[in-house]
């Protein structure tokens, strides 16, 4: 009986510690969240697209010819 009581007390202590840690995380005001990371990725994609569009406008030619060939081959259903 004593072993079971000790084990239950240890488990309650672990659960209480996890609850305190979770409460601390919920009230924390610093750190990086999922929204911040998503916004950073979105900004990087948009800047990359703008850079590529700028290169196309500057050279008025295909900047990545192999990419164009691969895309055309992907959508070539006839053969």
C-alpha distance (Angstrom), angle and dihedral (degrees) to the residues before:
residue distance angle dihedral
X1 . . .
X2 3.78 . .
X3 3.83 91.3 .
X4 3.78 91.6 51.9
X5 3.82 91.8 48.5
X6 3.82 90.9 49.2
X7 3.79 91.3 48.6
X8 3.82 91.7 49.1
X9 3.81 90.1 48.5
X10 3.81 90.7 51.3
X11 3.81 91.6 48.5
X12 3.82 90.7 48.7
X13 3.79 89.4 50.4
X14 3.80 91.2 51.4
X15 3.80 91.9 47.3
X16 3.81 91.5 47.8
X17 3.81 90.2 50.1
X18 3.81 91.3 50.3
X19 3.82 90.6 48.5
X20 3.80 91.5 51.9
X21 3.80 90.4 47.9
X22 3.82 91.6 49.1
X23 3.79 91.0 49.2
X24 3.79 90.5 50.8
X25 3.81 90.8 50.6
X26 3.80 91.8 50.0
X27 3.80 92.8 53.1
X28 3.81 94.4 42.6
X29 3.79 113.3 115.4
X30 3.79 99.9 -170.1
X31 3.75 132.7 68.4
X32 3.75 137.1 66.7
X33 3.77 121.6 -68.5
X34 3.76 134.8 -164.3
X35 3.80 93.1 -97.8
X36 3.80 91.9 55.6
X37 3.79 91.5 51.3
X38 3.82 92.3 47.1
X39 3.81 91.2 51.0
X40 3.82 91.2 50.0
X41 3.80 91.6 50.8
X42 3.80 91.3 47.2
X43 3.80 91.5 50.4
X44 3.82 90.7 49.9
X45 3.82 92.1 50.7
X46 3.81 92.7 48.0
X47 3.81 92.4 47.6
X48 3.81 90.4 49.1
X49 3.80 91.2 50.8
X50 3.80 91.0 48.4
X51 3.79 90.8 49.8
X52 3.80 91.8 50.3
X53 3.82 91.5 46.6
X54 3.80 88.9 49.9
X55 3.79 91.0 52.7
X56 3.81 90.9 49.7
X57 3.81 90.5 49.7
X58 3.80 92.4 46.0
X59 3.79 97.9 49.3
X60 3.84 97.5 28.4
X61 3.78 88.3 -145.9
X62 3.77 139.1 86.0
X63 3.79 108.2 -69.2
X64 3.81 95.8 -169.5
X65 3.83 106.8 33.2
X66 3.78 94.9 170.5
X67 3.78 89.9 55.0
X68 3.81 91.0 53.7
X69 3.82 90.0 49.8
X70 3.80 92.4 50.0
X71 3.80 92.9 49.3
X72 3.80 91.2 48.6
X73 3.81 90.5 49.5
X74 3.81 90.9 49.7
X75 3.79 92.2 55.5
X76 3.81 96.0 40.0
X77 3.80 98.2 107.9
X78 3.81 94.9 165.9
X79 3.70 96.4 69.6
